[in-house]
Amino acid sequence: MSISQTAPVPSGALWTGRALSGLIILFMIFDGVIKLPPLDIVTQTMVPLGWPADPNVARMLGVIGLVSTALYALPRTSVLGAILLTAYMGGAIATKVRVDSPLFSHELFGVYLGIMLWGGLYLRDPRVRALIPFSR
């Protein structure tokens, strides 16, 4: 079966995928929105991670996260959004590894989000299911 002839997604998988994707979208909207205004709590928590306490840097990260999330939320661009969010999570993971944060609660948090992100997309998008066939 080619990508253009994808099988329909079962209802349970579709709703589970939507729920997982919805959680990621809500989390990333929160993450991006709190970085937009010059909140002292945001800029001060960036310093121990090696980032400057600069509201413009926080704002830039917020915009990148929000744009990537918007692309992920739209069915037509969801795969591009997932790729961009994966890159965003990779940067967060690298930052946490560099400052020697705790492994399971901090360093791997981006991995957990990435699994939810791609799992949700896999469950709700037949094109992704066709590209990544776990079973036949």
Helices and strands as residue ranges (DSSP letters): G 3-5, H 11-33, H 40-46, G 47-49, H 55-73, G 75-77, H 78-98, I 103-107, H 109-124, H 126-131
